[in-house]
Amino acid sequence: MFRISLLAIRSLWTRPSRTLLTLFAIVLGVAVILAISIANLSTLEAITTLFSEASGKADLVVVGRDVGAGGFPALALRRIATVPGVEIAVPSVQAQVPLVTEDSSSMEISFFGAVAGGLTVYGVDPLLDRQAREYAIVDGQFLSSDLDAYLDAYQIVLVKDYADEEEIGVGDDVEIVIPEGVEALRVVGLMSKEGAGRLNNGAFGVVPLRTAQEMFGRIGDLDQVDIVASDDASSDARLNQLKGLLQARLGDEYAVTYPAARGRRVTQMLDGYQMGFSFFGVVALFVGAFLIFNAFSMTVVERTREIGMLRTVGMTRGQVMQQILSEAAVLGTIGSALGVGGGLLLSRGLIRMMELMLAQEVREVHVPLSGLVTSVVVGIAMTLMATAVPAWQAGRISPLEALRIRGNPRESWIVRRGWIIGLGLLGLSYLVLYHIPFPATIEEQLGHFVALGVLLGGALLIPISFGVWERLARPGIRRTYGAAGQLGSRNSRRSKTRTMLTVAALMVGVAMILSIRAVTDAFTVDIRDWLDHYIGGDLYVHSSDTMRRDLGQRLEAVAGVAAVTPVRYFDAELVRSDGEAEKLSFMAVDPASYLRVTSFVFAANQGDQAQLLEQLATGDAIFVSSVLSEKYDLEQGETVRLKTSRGEQDFVIAGVVVDFYNQGLVVQGSWRDMYRYFRLDDVSAFLLKTEPGHSINQVKDLIDRQVGGRRDLNVESNEALSSRALNLLSQTESLFDVLALIAMVVGALGVVNTLTMNVLERTQEIGMLRSLGMTRGQVTRMILAEGIIMGLVGGAFGLVFGLLMSRIVLRAINIMTGYELSYVLPVQGIVVGLVIALVVSQLSAFWPARRAASINIIEAIQFE
């Protein structure tokens, strides 16, 4: 055993290029799996920790069911404080305000909707709040509890990082925009960016509760109460009892939750992206296994004579297999160890992508033990499994045959009959995808297997069809590379196993590029269409202040404004069939004016839009998003139940619309129903349509001058908001493109490996051709032609199976997230994928071509 292991290590050491190639494949697979685990866990922990730290020592949090309703009466604080088990009840009021010095005309766009920028301000009780939350004061002091004097009351503590960016120090006055105009606050202290200081990425400050209520017109209102439980109620069981007791005491108008629970709901919205990571992680494993299999298969061919010699001196077939597998085990162990380091590096890119989507910093990287163990085990297991067939082939080598010829000329069964399995896999994938129902709990994993089945099926079809592709491409290759190119094209058919593996690696790379482009193009088209309607019209008017509906009349009076419609977003709850409630967003519109500015994006076969809006205006009707329709199997004409201020109410589904706001967890209703059932009448935003011939920028300036004034109105163009949203989408797409390029690098290494092996096997043949007059340039063109035919076939197969895989991915996303993404032919992806396949195959063939051209004629003829 020791000697075999020693032979294995020596064999790896004598072939450094192939050893490094195989190591790269292992490192790739392990790194991708580990990076996905790290990114998912780190994002989850960052968000849940943010909400937990923001509540400090609080065990429970009480908020109003409808966050958009302006909070809840402060009288509820007494009811909360008197519940047995509540030691401290800490009230707060929250607001989002811009500084006077800030550009408040822009609005942040994320995949969770449009979010006004500026400073998050908490109004807190200076005495009570520090018993629930810890503030690390690094300069100055905390809020004064003596609020008799004006200056003592109008004070603020900011996060130091934010204060430094805005060039604010202790003792300075900062001016914020409030509903009544501008208010000055004295900065009395600076806190570090930790705990509550991490809220809004550090753009956070605290002011006295009474001051906040006066400034924001919230006298007698609260937004949140943080509860610190008494010692005898702090255990999990007692805390759960206290939660139930509080909920029963307060009623359905309030929600009692754990601090971290709010963060977990946010991370659940990222399931679709995490599913995409997982899918491409599986594909990366597939590509890595191909490269390992390819490398060890070529190693066996290269060492045929060596293995024959070992067999003649007494090594058994089992010992030959054991040596090959020992090499795989050594490489698997080293590669997995290196893959852990690669996974840590790659995870930073994935985490950065999550930060962009959440608009929140992920400060700590958490490495899950399960993910670490899984990635290492999978790396070693993948290496051994990919090496099993080459090891078995090595054990079957006959000593006499090995000593008489170089290589094994027999085609394997998989080359001669593998197309049967390939067709079977494609047929089975089709049936599973479209005709065999499976439980929703396994559909994600099933999608992975179907995609792999399609790719593997396509790879097994390569040997039987490669000859046809080569004959079709031969005339073009002859015109490009001359007679030497034609010879190289024919040579590509001589080693079908090796060619199949190389072409398959290129196919996977092109398929990944194409499927990524197809998915991102589908998202881009749908999101662009949605943004045009979500933002609506030409201009979007919003404010950090409360806006009244009659403001729309003043906006419509501005020269150049053709129509104005109000929109109001607020939180509501859908009562599911099992009695549980799911939080969603309610979008209220005025149907009469809405059609004058914009329109909804209706799903197919919903009927006339004007009639649907008329039904919405009649009342007791809503539109549901396609996400909710898919998730709960809701159809037009059915009824759904929502929790309202007047209790639970049934609404008829008038239509199904495409809406990505709040990840699609949204319904649309009329302004009349909003006022009747939710007691709201203020406006979140106004959508404006300009008259033909008027400049959007000129109308925007007129609104700023005539209506803005002290109202702090922020006016943005639809085009600017859409541009920022699509830019965010393109940033998140870039990481998926990196994964596809990694797959193409693997394909390139496969081309280098294959052509190098071909040159090595045909060294004597090349020497004879050179002796008959073939020039070095012709030898180079012959090898380049062999490479380009692999690129052509790999690109063609990649296009065909990439289109199939893109449909599988889109279907999986639609099933898992409820989106109805429409397929868009990725023309750019088709062109880019094919060009990259050709360029990669030529660049990869250059080094083997130069090596072949530099062969010495005399030495080549004598080569064995």
Secondary structure by P-SEA (a helix, b strand, c coil): caaaaaaaaaaaaacaaaaaaaaaaaaaaaaaaaaaaaaaaaaaaaaaaaaaaaaccccbbbbbcccccccccccaaaaaaacccccbbbbbbbbbbbcccccccbbbbcccccccccbbbbbccaaaaaaccccccccccccccccccccccccccccaaaaaaacccccbbbbbbccccbbbbbbcccccccccccccccccccccaaaaaaaacccccccbbbbbbccccccaaaaaaaaaaaaaaacccbbbbccaaaaaaaaaaaaaaaaaaaaaaaaaaaaaaaaaaaaaaaaaaaaaaaaaaaaaacccaaaaaaaaaaaaaaaaaaaaaaaaaaaaaaaaaaaaaaaaaacccccbbbbbaaaaaaaaaaaaaaaaaaaaaaaaaaaaccaaaaaacccccccccccccaaaaaaaaaaaaaaaaccccccccaaaaaaaaaaaaaaaaaaaacccaaaaaaaaaaaaaaaaccaaaaaaaaaccccaaaaaaaaaaaaaaaaaaaaaaaaaaaaaaaaaaaaaaaccccbbbbcccccccaaaaaaaacccccbbbbbbbbbbbbbccccbbbbbbbbbbcccccccccccccccccccaaaaaaaaaaccbbbbcaaaaaaacccccbbbbbbccccbbbbcccbbbbbccccccbbbbcaaaaaaccccccccbbbbbbcccccaaaaaaaaacccccccbbbbbbaaaaaaaaaaaaaaaaaaaaaaaaaaaaaaaaaaaaaaaaaaaaaaaaaaaaaaacccaaaaaaaaaaaaaaaaaaaaaaaaaaaaaaaaaaaaaaaaacccccccccaaaaaaaaaaaaaaaaaaaaaaaaaaaaaccaaaaaacc
